[in-house]
Amino acid sequence: MELVDNSYNSFVPLITRKYHTNHPVPEDILNIQREYNENPEQYRKVLLKDAKKSPAFYTHPYAEELKEFVYTPEQLSLEIPDIKYKSLEDTPFQFIDKTEQLEELAKELNKATEFAVDLEHHAHRSFLGITCLMQISTRTNDYVVDVIALRKQMHVLQEPFANPGIVKVFHGADWDVKWLQRDFGIYVVNMFDTGQATRVLGCSSYSLAYLLKDICNVTANKQYQLADWRVRPLPEEMIHYAREDTHYLLYIYDTLRRRLISMAKMRSIKDLRVYLNMVLRKSKEISAAIYLKPETKDFYYYTIISHNAASLRKIQLRVLKLMLKWRDYIARIEDESINYICPKDVVVNVARAMPTKYSDLRECFKGKNMVPLLEKHVPEILAAISTKLQKHNEVVSLPIAEPMVIAEKIAPREPARGPVPEVKFCNEDNPGKLFHIAANQIKLNEPWSILKYYNQDEVKEEVNIETIEEKKVATISKKSKTLNKVQKATQKHSRKLEKLQRLARSSSGAGKKKAKKD
């Protein structure tokens, strides 16, 4: 059984040998492999303290080959033959789940000038995801490869995939090339992505289903788009669906190339290959991408934070970040997807409620089941939330400038003109406590997030506050216009913030009603 590496350490490329080149495997890849091989068990450990690690970039194994690569004359030809596809029933088909069959397939692909490729992937019950099926079609045959059964033998296909003389046709290959690298150590040299061709042509849709209907008059069966491709044995209906993804793709490839050339003719462009070259260049860029393990703070992490920042208080945002970090950590050690461990809406509910008891945490699920893998980590999660709240309360209990503003230093800015005025704020309960901060160096905390910069002539006299024993009223000198302006601005902002919160609550309520209705 192959052990999965869900740790925060860098991805370890599987490639050990290169084909069709004199360039060796890059040294930085060999260094990562050596580090892993020194102590594989330690390298694979998932430690929460490593959550801030960023995945290390490494050189694409075929970076030099992709730079030096020159397209074949057939690819750039302006005369593209119309090779019609056969029906599925009339096309020889083979389901490959044995090593001997895979080796024979590799030999057949090495003889081809082009072949179409697609992958079926599963991500709901795996942290990194797993490739379950590979579909390949040549001009004469269809193949479906059980890559779960042959996972350790898939490197056999490295040679045809890296061959610059063979065109590999994909549709929407952005993730496919990374899954091939991650699971099998296969890298693609010389690829044509029909998805990129639809974008250059300005098609009304970029999907494969659109191309099947538009070019082949075939209606794609969407029933198995979200199917669990780990199931074995595969039903005939699923095999039929998988075959369709590549069976027509070479004919679509030919048709799209003709359309790209025709578009250049219609626009009276001298270089008739200009649009074809655009697709080839973009396809090469996709081939040059490398697989990196997911980070805790990825695009989706920041999306959730930004979507909820306006409706959550600071302490709630901190709990939200804490929950996202813990969700990612549990998903790694249990090898499950983050959404399986805890859906996004539940994470936000926990941030709002900030529970410190099991019963309160359970209420955040709103009738949804808490998966056992999460439930066993509940004591640790509640302890982490309690610690976060305790630290926040300790900070809040410190003397602060109430009801005046709290100011904190940020990076100094260059003044517009003249010397930078200094403003002093005080705490009414403790008039002797002064905050001396330059006007262009302060940022007002919530709800004081609006800051206006005042020039020297706007603050002609600074606010002088003297300490008077037994809490006598502090005397303020003339010209305190600056403080008045700040107070008015903050009051205005408070009203705006309340309005935004009401809108957020009303939209959230409308969304819940709609979901319930649906």
C-alpha positions as CSV (number, residue, x, y, z in Angstrom):
1,M,0.0,0.0,0.0
2,E,1.4,3.4,-1.0
3,L,1.7,5.9,1.8
4,V,0.3,9.4,1.2
5,D,2.3,12.5,2.0
6,N,-0.1,15.1,3.3
7,S,2.5,17.0,5.3
8,Y,3.3,20.7,5.0
9,N,6.7,19.7,3.5
10,S,7.4,20.2,-0.2
11,F,6.0,17.8,-2.8
12,V,8.5,15.1,-3.7
13,P,8.6,14.6,-7.6
14,L,8.4,11.0,-8.6
15,I,10.5,11.3,-11.7
16,T,13.7,9.3,-11.7
17,R,14.4,9.0,-15.4
18,K,14.0,11.3,-18.5
19,Y,13.3,10.3,-22.1
20,H,14.1,11.9,-25.5
21,T,16.7,14.3,-24.0
22,N,20.3,14.7,-22.9
23,H,19.4,16.9,-20.0
24,P,19.6,15.3,-16.6
25,V,16.9,15.5,-13.9
26,P,17.4,18.9,-12.2
27,E,19.6,19.0,-9.1
28,D,16.9,20.7,-6.9
29,I,14.6,17.8,-7.6
30,L,17.3,15.3,-6.6
31,N,17.9,17.3,-3.4
32,I,14.2,17.0,-2.4
33,Q,14.2,13.3,-3.2
34,R,17.4,12.8,-1.0
35,E,15.8,14.8,1.9
36,Y,12.8,12.6,1.7
37,N,14.7,9.3,1.4
38,E,16.8,10.1,4.5
39,N,13.8,9.7,6.8
40,P,10.5,9.2,4.8
41,E,8.4,8.6,7.9
42,Q,9.6,11.9,9.5
43,Y,9.1,13.8,6.2
44,R,5.5,12.6,6.0
45,K,4.5,13.7,9.5
46,V,1.7,16.3,9.7
47,L,2.7,18.8,12.4
48,L,0.5,21.8,13.2
49,K,3.5,24.0,13.9
50,D,4.5,23.6,10.2
51,A,1.2,25.0,9.0
52,K,2.9,28.3,8.0
53,K,5.3,26.6,5.6
54,S,5.0,27.5,1.9
55,P,5.7,24.8,-0.6
56,A,9.1,25.0,-2.2
57,F,9.2,25.6,-5.9
58,Y,11.4,23.4,-8.0
59,T,12.6,23.2,-11.6
60,H,10.2,21.5,-14.1
61,P,12.1,18.3,-15.1
62,Y,11.5,19.1,-18.8
63,A,11.9,22.9,-18.6
64,E,14.9,22.9,-21.0
65,E,13.1,20.6,-23.4
66,L,10.1,22.8,-23.5
67,K,12.2,25.8,-24.3
68,E,14.1,24.1,-27.1
69,F,11.0,22.3,-28.4
70,V,10.0,23.0,-32.1
71,Y,6.6,22.0,-33.4
72,T,6.3,19.3,-36.1
73,P,5.5,20.4,-39.7
74,E,2.3,18.4,-39.5
75,Q,1.1,20.5,-36.5
76,L,1.8,23.8,-38.4
77,S,0.4,22.6,-41.7
78,L,-2.3,24.8,-43.3
79,E,-3.7,21.8,-45.1
80,I,-5.4,19.6,-42.4
81,P,-7.0,16.4,-43.6
82,D,-10.6,15.6,-42.7
83,I,-10.2,12.3,-40.9
84,K,-13.7,11.3,-39.8
85,Y,-14.1,9.4,-36.5
86,K,-15.8,6.0,-36.3
87,S,-18.8,5.3,-34.1
88,L,-18.1,4.0,-30.6
89,E,-19.5,0.6,-31.5
90,D,-17.2,0.2,-34.5
91,T,-14.0,1.3,-32.7
92,P,-11.8,-1.3,-31.0
93,F,-11.8,-0.8,-27.3
94,Q,-9.6,-2.2,-24.5
95,F,-9.9,-1.9,-20.7
96,I,-6.4,-2.1,-19.3
97,D,-5.8,-3.2,-15.7
98,K,-2.7,-5.5,-16.1
99,T,1.0,-4.6,-16.4
100,E,1.4,-6.5,-19.6
101,Q,-1.5,-4.6,-21.2
102,L,0.0,-1.3,-20.1
103,E,3.4,-2.1,-21.6
104,E,1.7,-3.0,-24.9
105,L,-0.2,0.3,-24.8
106,A,3.0,2.2,-24.3
107,K,4.5,0.6,-27.5
108,E,1.4,1.5,-29.5
109,L,1.5,5.1,-28.3
110,N,5.2,5.4,-29.2
111,K,4.2,4.6,-32.8
112,A,1.4,7.2,-33.0
113,T,1.8,10.8,-34.2
114,E,-1.0,12.0,-31.9
115,F,-3.3,10.7,-29.2
116,A,-6.1,12.1,-27.0
117,V,-6.0,12.0,-23.2
118,D,-8.4,12.6,-20.4
119,L,-8.4,11.8,-16.6
120,E,-11.1,11.0,-14.1
121,H,-10.2,12.3,-10.6
122,H,-11.7,12.0,-7.1
123,A,-11.2,14.7,-4.4
124,H,-14.1,14.4,-1.9
125,R,-12.6,11.6,0.3
126,S,-8.9,12.5,-0.1
127,F,-6.9,15.5,0.9
128,L,-4.7,15.7,-2.2
129,G,-7.1,13.9,-4.5
130,I,-6.5,10.7,-6.5
131,T,-6.5,10.0,-10.2
132,C,-8.8,7.0,-10.8
133,L,-9.0,6.5,-14.5
134,M,-7.1,7.5,-17.7
135,Q,-8.8,7.5,-21.1
136,I,-6.6,7.4,-24.3
137,S,-7.8,7.4,-27.9
138,T,-5.7,7.1,-31.1
139,R,-7.1,7.5,-34.6
140,T,-8.2,3.8,-34.5
141,N,-8.5,2.6,-30.9
142,D,-10.0,3.6,-27.5
143,Y,-8.4,2.6,-24.2
144,V,-9.4,3.0,-20.6
145,V,-6.7,2.5,-18.0
146,D,-7.4,1.5,-14.4
147,V,-4.7,3.7,-12.9
148,I,-5.7,2.6,-9.3
149,A,-4.8,-1.0,-10.1
150,L,-1.7,0.1,-12.1
151,R,-0.6,3.1,-10.0
152,K,3.0,1.9,-9.5
153,Q,3.4,0.8,-13.1
154,M,2.1,4.0,-14.8
155,H,5.6,5.4,-15.2
156,V,5.7,3.1,-18.3
157,L,3.8,5.8,-20.2
158,Q,6.4,8.5,-19.4
159,E,8.2,7.8,-22.8
160,P,5.3,8.6,-25.2
161,F,4.1,11.5,-23.1
162,A,7.5,13.1,-23.1
163,N,8.1,12.5,-26.8
164,P,8.2,15.8,-28.6
165,G,7.3,14.2,-31.9
166,I,3.9,13.0,-30.6
167,V,1.0,15.5,-30.1
168,K,-1.0,14.9,-26.9
169,V,-4.5,16.4,-27.2
170,F,-6.3,17.4,-23.9
171,H,-9.3,19.5,-23.2
172,G,-8.8,21.8,-20.2
173,A,-5.5,20.3,-19.2
174,D,-4.6,22.8,-16.4
175,W,-5.2,20.2,-13.7
176,D,-4.6,17.1,-15.8
177,V,-0.9,17.8,-16.2
178,K,-0.5,18.4,-12.5
179,W,-2.3,15.2,-11.6
180,L,-0.1,13.2,-14.0
181,Q,3.0,14.7,-12.2
182,R,1.7,14.1,-8.7
183,D,0.4,10.5,-9.1
184,F,2.6,9.0,-11.8
185,G,5.7,11.2,-12.4
186,I,4.5,11.8,-16.0
187,Y,5.3,15.1,-17.7
188,V,3.9,16.3,-21.0
189,V,5.9,17.6,-23.9
190,N,4.0,18.8,-27.0
191,M,0.4,19.3,-26.1
192,F,-2.6,20.9,-27.7
193,D,-5.4,22.0,-25.4
194,T,-8.7,22.3,-27.2
195,G,-10.0,24.3,-24.2
196,Q,-7.5,27.0,-25.1
197,A,-8.6,26.9,-28.7
198,T,-12.2,27.6,-27.7
199,R,-11.0,30.7,-25.9
200,V,-9.0,32.0,-28.8
201,L,-11.9,31.4,-31.2
202,G,-14.3,33.1,-28.8
203,C,-16.7,30.2,-28.6
204,S,-19.9,30.8,-26.6
205,S,-18.8,28.0,-24.2
206,Y,-15.4,26.5,-23.4
207,S,-16.7,23.1,-22.3
208,L,-16.1,19.8,-24.0
209,A,-19.8,19.2,-24.0
210,Y,-20.2,22.2,-26.2
211,L,-17.6,21.0,-28.7
212,L,-19.1,17.5,-28.8
213,K,-22.5,19.0,-29.7
214,D,-21.2,21.7,-32.0
215,I,-18.7,19.6,-34.0
216,C,-19.8,16.0,-33.6
217,N,-23.6,16.5,-32.9
218,V,-23.1,14.3,-29.8
219,T,-25.0,15.2,-26.6
220,A,-22.7,14.5,-23.6
221,N,-24.2,12.5,-20.7
222,K,-23.7,14.7,-17.6
223,Q,-25.0,12.0,-15.3
224,Y,-21.5,10.9,-14.3
225,Q,-19.7,14.2,-14.1
226,L,-19.7,14.0,-10.3
227,A,-19.6,10.2,-10.0
228,D,-17.2,8.4,-7.7
229,W,-14.7,7.0,-10.1
230,R,-13.0,4.8,-7.4
231,V,-15.8,2.3,-7.7
232,R,-14.7,-1.1,-9.0
233,P,-15.8,-2.9,-11.1
234,L,-16.8,0.1,-13.3
235,P,-20.4,-0.2,-14.7
236,E,-20.6,-0.2,-18.5
237,E,-22.4,3.1,-18.5
238,M,-19.5,4.8,-16.7
239,I,-17.0,3.2,-19.2
240,H,-19.1,4.5,-22.1
241,Y,-19.1,8.0,-20.6
242,A,-15.3,7.9,-20.1
243,R,-14.7,6.7,-23.7
244,E,-16.7,9.7,-25.1
245,D,-14.3,12.2,-23.5
246,T,-11.5,11.2,-25.8
247,H,-13.1,9.2,-28.6
248,Y,-14.1,12.4,-30.6
249,L,-11.2,14.6,-29.4
250,L,-8.8,14.1,-32.3
251,Y,-11.5,15.0,-34.8
252,I,-12.3,18.1,-32.7
253,Y,-8.6,18.9,-32.7
254,D,-8.5,18.9,-36.5
255,T,-11.6,20.9,-36.8
256,L,-10.5,23.6,-34.3
257,R,-7.1,24.0,-36.1
258,R,-9.0,24.6,-39.4
259,R,-11.2,27.2,-37.7
260,L,-8.1,28.9,-36.2
261,I,-6.6,29.2,-39.7
262,S,-9.9,30.3,-41.2
263,M,-10.3,33.0,-38.7
264,A,-6.9,34.5,-39.6
265,K,-8.0,34.4,-43.3
266,M,-11.3,36.1,-42.6
267,R,-9.4,38.9,-40.8
268,S,-6.9,39.3,-43.6
269,I,-4.0,38.5,-41.4
270,K,-0.8,37.6,-43.3
271,D,0.4,35.0,-40.8
272,L,-2.4,32.4,-41.1
273,R,-0.9,30.5,-38.2
274,V,-1.2,33.4,-35.8
275,Y,-4.1,32.0,-33.8
276,L,-2.9,28.5,-34.0
277,N,0.4,29.6,-32.5
278,M,-1.4,31.4,-29.7
279,V,-3.1,28.1,-28.7
280,L,0.2,26.2,-29.0
281,R,2.0,28.8,-26.9
282,K,-0.7,28.7,-24.2
283,S,-0.7,24.9,-24.3
284,K,3.1,24.9,-23.8
285,E,2.7,27.2,-20.7
286,I,0.2,24.7,-19.2
287,S,2.7,21.9,-19.8
288,A,5.4,23.9,-18.0
289,A,3.3,24.1,-14.8
290,I,4.5,22.1,-11.8
291,Y,2.5,20.4,-9.1
292,L,2.7,22.0,-5.6
293,K,1.0,20.7,-2.5
294,P,-1.9,22.8,-1.2
295,E,-1.2,25.5,1.4
296,T,-3.3,26.2,4.5
297,K,-3.6,29.8,3.4
298,D,-4.6,29.3,-0.2
299,F,-6.9,31.2,-2.5
300,Y,-10.0,29.7,-0.9
301,Y,-8.8,30.6,2.6
302,Y,-8.5,34.3,1.7
303,T,-11.8,34.2,-0.2
304,I,-13.7,33.0,2.9
305,I,-11.9,35.6,5.0
306,S,-12.7,38.5,2.6
307,H,-16.4,37.4,2.2
308,N,-17.0,37.5,5.9
309,A,-14.7,40.3,7.1
310,A,-17.5,43.0,7.0
311,S,-19.9,41.0,9.1
312,L,-17.5,39.6,11.8
313,R,-15.9,41.3,14.7
314,K,-12.1,41.1,15.0
315,I,-12.2,38.3,17.6
316,Q,-14.6,36.4,15.3
317,L,-12.3,36.8,12.4
318,R,-9.5,35.4,14.5
319,V,-11.6,32.4,15.4
320,L,-12.5,32.0,11.7
321,K,-8.8,31.9,10.8
322,L,-8.2,29.4,13.6
323,M,-11.0,27.1,12.4
324,L,-9.7,27.2,8.8
325,K,-6.3,26.2,10.1
326,W,-7.6,23.4,12.2
327,R,-9.9,22.1,9.4
328,D,-6.9,21.9,7.1
329,Y,-4.8,20.2,9.7
330,I,-7.5,17.5,10.5
331,A,-8.0,16.9,6.7
332,R,-4.3,16.3,6.3
333,I,-3.9,13.8,9.1
334,E,-7.2,12.0,8.3
335,D,-6.6,12.2,4.5
336,E,-10.0,13.7,3.8
337,S,-11.0,16.8,1.8
338,I,-11.5,20.0,3.9
339,N,-15.2,20.2,2.8
340,Y,-15.8,16.6,4.0
341,I,-14.3,17.4,7.4
342,C,-16.3,20.6,7.9
343,P,-18.3,22.6,5.3
344,K,-17.5,26.2,4.8
345,D,-20.9,27.5,6.2
346,V,-20.3,25.5,9.4
347,V,-16.8,27.1,9.8
348,V,-18.3,30.6,9.5
349,N,-21.1,29.6,12.1
350,V,-18.4,28.5,14.5
351,A,-16.6,31.8,14.0
352,R,-19.8,33.7,14.8
353,A,-20.7,31.7,17.9
354,M,-17.1,31.2,19.2
355,P,-18.2,28.1,21.2
356,T,-16.3,26.8,24.2
357,K,-18.6,23.9,24.9
358,Y,-19.5,20.8,22.9
359,S,-23.2,21.6,22.9
360,D,-22.6,25.1,21.5
361,L,-20.3,23.7,18.8
362,R,-22.9,21.1,17.9
363,E,-25.5,23.9,17.3
364,C,-23.2,25.5,14.7
365,F,-23.9,22.5,12.4
366,K,-27.6,23.5,12.0
367,G,-28.8,20.0,11.7
368,K,-25.9,18.7,9.6
369,N,-24.0,15.6,10.8
370,M,-20.6,16.1,12.4
371,V,-18.3,13.5,10.9
372,P,-16.6,11.2,13.4
373,L,-13.2,12.2,12.2
374,L,-13.9,15.8,13.2
375,E,-15.7,14.8,16.4
376,K,-12.6,13.1,17.9
377,H,-10.7,16.4,17.6
378,V,-13.4,18.5,19.3
379,P,-11.6,18.8,22.6
380,E,-8.5,20.2,20.9
381,I,-10.6,22.7,18.8
382,L,-12.6,23.9,21.8
383,A,-9.3,24.4,23.8
384,A,-7.8,26.4,20.9
385,I,-10.9,28.6,20.7
386,S,-10.9,29.2,24.5
387,T,-7.2,30.1,24.4
388,K,-7.9,32.6,21.6
389,L,-10.7,34.2,23.5
390,Q,-8.6,34.3,26.7
391,K,-5.8,36.1,24.9
392,H,-8.3,38.6,23.4
393,N,-9.8,39.3,26.8
394,E,-6.4,40.0,28.3
395,V,-5.7,42.5,25.6
396,V,-9.1,44.2,26.0
397,S,-8.7,44.5,29.7
398,L,-5.6,46.7,29.3
399,P,-6.1,50.5,29.6
400,I,-7.3,51.9,26.3
401,A,-8.4,55.2,25.0
402,E,-12.1,55.1,25.6
403,P,-14.2,56.8,24.4
404,M,-11.5,58.5,22.4
405,V,-9.8,56.6,19.5
406,I,-7.1,54.1,19.8
407,A,-4.1,54.7,17.5
408,E,-1.6,52.2,16.3
409,K,1.6,52.9,14.3
410,I,1.8,51.9,10.6
411,A,4.5,52.4,8.0
412,P,5.3,56.2,7.9
413,R,4.1,58.1,4.9
414,E,5.7,61.1,3.2
415,P,3.9,64.3,4.2
416,A,2.2,66.2,1.4
417,R,4.0,69.4,2.4
418,G,5.5,71.0,5.4
419,P,6.4,69.4,8.7
420,V,4.2,66.6,10.0
421,P,1.8,67.7,12.7
422,E,1.6,65.7,15.9
423,V,-1.8,64.8,17.5
424,K,-2.2,63.7,21.1
425,F,-5.0,61.5,22.3
426,C,-5.9,60.8,25.9
427,N,-8.0,58.4,28.0
428,E,-10.6,60.3,29.9
429,D,-10.4,57.9,32.9
430,N,-6.7,58.5,33.0
431,P,-5.9,62.0,31.7
432,G,-2.2,61.5,32.3
433,K,-2.0,58.7,29.7
434,L,-1.0,60.3,26.4
435,F,-0.6,58.8,23.0
436,H,1.9,60.9,20.9
437,I,1.5,59.9,17.2
438,A,2.2,61.8,14.0
439,A,-1.0,62.4,12.0
440,N,0.4,60.7,8.9
441,Q,1.5,57.6,11.0
442,I,-1.8,56.6,12.5
443,K,-4.5,54.1,11.5
444,L,-7.8,54.2,13.4
445,N,-9.1,50.8,14.6
446,E,-12.6,49.6,14.1
447,P,-15.0,51.3,13.9
448,W,-12.5,54.1,13.4
449,S,-11.2,52.9,10.1
450,I,-11.6,56.2,8.2
451,L,-8.5,58.3,8.4
452,K,-8.1,61.8,7.0
453,Y,-4.7,63.4,6.8
454,Y,-4.6,67.0,7.9
455,N,-2.0,69.5,6.7
456,Q,-0.1,71.8,9.0
457,D,-2.5,74.8,8.5
458,E,-5.4,72.5,9.6
459,V,-3.8,71.8,13.0
460,K,-2.5,75.2,14.1
461,E,-2.2,74.4,17.8
462,E,-1.8,70.9,19.3
463,V,-4.1,69.6,22.0
464,N,-2.5,70.2,25.4
465,I,-3.8,68.1,28.2
466,E,-2.5,68.4,31.7
467,T,-2.9,66.0,34.5
468,I,-5.0,67.4,37.4
469,E,-5.1,65.6,40.7
470,E,-8.3,63.9,41.9
471,K,-9.6,63.7,38.4
472,K,-10.1,67.4,37.7
473,V,-11.4,68.2,34.2
474,A,-8.6,68.4,31.7
475,T,-8.3,71.8,30.0
476,I,-8.0,71.9,26.3
477,S,-6.4,74.8,24.5
478,K,-8.1,76.6,21.6
479,K,-8.3,75.1,18.1
480,S,-9.3,71.5,18.7
481,K,-10.9,71.2,15.3
482,T,-8.9,68.1,14.4
483,L,-10.4,66.0,17.1
484,N,-13.9,67.2,16.3
485,K,-13.4,66.2,12.6
486,V,-12.2,62.8,13.6
487,Q,-15.1,62.2,15.9
488,K,-17.6,63.3,13.2
489,A,-16.0,61.0,10.7
490,T,-16.0,58.0,13.0
491,Q,-19.7,58.6,13.9
492,K,-20.5,58.7,10.2
493,H,-18.5,55.5,9.6
494,S,-20.3,53.8,12.5
495,R,-23.7,54.5,10.9
496,K,-22.4,53.1,7.6
497,L,-21.1,50.0,9.3
498,E,-24.4,49.4,11.0
499,K,-26.2,49.7,7.7
500,L,-23.8,47.2,6.1
501,Q,-24.3,44.7,8.9
502,R,-28.1,45.1,8.5
503,L,-27.8,44.4,4.8
504,A,-25.6,41.4,5.4
505,R,-28.1,40.0,7.9
506,S,-31.0,40.6,5.6
507,S,-29.2,39.0,2.6
508,S,-28.2,36.1,4.7
509,G,-31.8,35.6,5.8
510,A,-33.0,35.8,2.2
511,G,-30.4,33.2,1.1
512,K,-31.5,30.8,3.9
513,K,-35.2,31.3,2.8
514,K,-34.3,30.6,-0.8
515,A,-32.3,27.5,0.1
516,K,-35.2,26.2,2.2
517,K,-37.6,26.9,-0.6
518,D,-35.3,25.0,-3.1
